[in-house]
Amino acid sequence: MTTTEQKLMTADELLRLPRGDGRRYELIRGVLIEKMPTGDPHGEAVTRTSYWILDYVDANDYGVVRSGEPGYRLERDPDTVRAPDVAWFAPGRIPAGTQGYPEMAPDLAIEVKSPGNSNPEMAAKARMWLCYGSQVAVALDPATVTAALYRPNTEPVIFGEDDTLDFGGLLPGFAVPVWRFFRRSR
C-alpha cells in the first residue's frame, strides 16, 4: 500500500488506542509512529528534569508542568500529536477540565537525547517545537551532560555541565546547574 492509499489516523483515534501494552506513539500528519522505550540514562534525565521544573512550579505557583509524554495536538487534517519529554505551560494556558490532547505547543519543551537520536535529530525536534509556538526548546544530552537552549530566530546556546541553565523571563528566578538534570551528585 502506498502512502497515498494509507488510511490516516486522527488524534481522537490515537487517544482511544489500548494503553496496556506499554507502547507509546506520536502522530505525524496522520501517520502513527511508535516510540521505542529509551532506557537509562534517558529515563533518569527526564525524571530529574521534571523534578526541577515541578519544584519551581510548585514553589512559585507558576504554570503547569507535564512529563510522561501526554501529547499535544499541533495540526489538524491530517492530525499531528507530538509529545516532548517534559513540557511547561504558562499560568492559565491549559483551560481547567481539558481532556485529551490540548491544541497547543508548550511554552517550554524539553527533549532528552535517546541512544538512537543523532544531534541533527535533536536540533530538528527543538526547532519543530519552536515552529509550533514554543517560546523555548531545550535538548538535553546525557552522554555529554550538556543542554542546548533554542529560542526563535537565534542560534542555540550550549550549556556545559558546570553552567547554570535558566530560561530568562519565561520562568523568572529558575536557575539549576546543568549536571543536576542528569544525576544526583557530582
N, C-alpha and C positions, 0 to 999 in steps of 0.2 A: 504494500500500500504506500503510495507517495504521500508526502506531507500535505499536499492539497486535498487528498482524499481522506485524510485522518480526521476523525471527529475531535473537535477541540473541546476541552473541559472548561467548565465555568468555575468561578470562585465558590459558588454555593455547592456544586458537586464535590469540589475539593474538601470543603468543610464537612461533608457527610461521609467521607471515606472512613472505613474502620480504623480505629487507633490502637487496637490491642496488640498488634504485631511489632510495635516499636519502630516502624518505618516513618521517615519524615520526608515531606515533599515540599516543593515550591511549584508554582505555576507560572510559566513564562509564555505570554501571548497564547494561552490556551493549551500549551503542551505541558504535561505532567513530568516533572523532573524529580527523581528520587535523590535524596541527600544521604550519603553514606555516614555511618557513625564515625566520629572523629578520634575518639580515644583521648589519651593524655599526651602531651601537656595542654592540648586544646581545652579539654573539659575543665581543668584547674584554672586556666586563664579566664574562661567565661565566668566561672563561679566567683573568682576573686574580683574581676571587673564589676560584675553585678553587685557584689557586696559593697565596694567602694562607692558606686553611684547610688545605690539604695541607702547607704548610710548617710550620704549627703542629702538626698531627697527627704528622708525621714527627719533628720536633724533640722532641716530648714523649711519643712512643709512646702516644698517647691517642686511641683511637677510629678510625673509618674514614670517609673522605670519598669521595663519588661525584659525578661530573658526567657530562655527556653524556646525561642523561635516561634512566637504565636502567629506571626504573619500579618501583612498589611496589603490591602488591595491598592495597587498603584495604577492599573489600567483596566478598562472595560472593553469588551467586544473586539478582540478577544481579551480575556481577563489575564492579569498578571498579579500574582500574590508572591511577595518575597518576604524573607524573614532574616533580619540581622541577628547576630548572636546576642547583642544587648541593645536596647533602644531606650531613649529618654524623650519624653514629651513635655513641653512647657505646660504650666498650670492652665487648666481649662480646655486644652486642645482635644482631649478624648471625652466626648459627652458621657455623662452618667448613664448607665444602662446599655452602653454599646455592646452589641452581640456580634459574634463572627469576626470578620476581618475589617478593622477600621479603614476607611478610604482615605488614607493619608500616609505620608512618609514621616518617620520620627524626626524630631528636631536634631537629635544626636543619634547616629547609627554607628555601632561598633562591630567590626568583624574581626575574628581571630583566625589567623592563618592555620589551616589544617595541613597535615603532612602531604596531601595531594595537591595543594594550591601552589601556584607559582607567584612570584612577585607581581608580574603583569596582571594576573587574575585578581589579586588583592587590590591593586590600583584600580582596575576596572570596576570591582564591586563598590569601592569607595566613591568613585565618580558617578556610578549609577545612582547611589543614594542622593548625591547632590543634584543630579538631573531631575529626580523626582521630588525635590523640595527640602531635603535635609539641609540644615544650616552648617553642620559639621559632621564629617565621617572620619572614623579612626580605624586604621588597620594595625592590629597588634600581631607581632611575630614572636612566638615563644622561643624559636631557635636562636634568634639574635637578641632577644629581650629589648625590642625596640617598639616604638609606636610612631606610625606615620599619620599626621593630622592633615586632613584635607578640608579646605574651605572653597566656596565657589570662586572661580576666576583667579585663583592663585596657585602657585606651585605648592606641593605638600611640604610640610616641615617634619623632619625626622628627629625624634627624641630618643636618646640612648637611655640605658638602664639607670644611670645616675642623674638624669634630668628629671624635672618635675613637670608633669602634664597638667595643664589647665585648659579650660575651654573659653577663656576670656569672659565676656559678658553673658554667655549662654548659661553657665552655672556659676554665678558670682561667688568667689571665695573658694571654689573647689580647686584643690591642688594636691596631687598624690605623686610620689616618686614612681617612675615607670616600673621599676623592679617589683613593686607591690602588686601589680596586676598579674604577676606570674608566679610568685612564691611567697611563703610566709615570712622567711627571714633571709638575710644576706648570706 
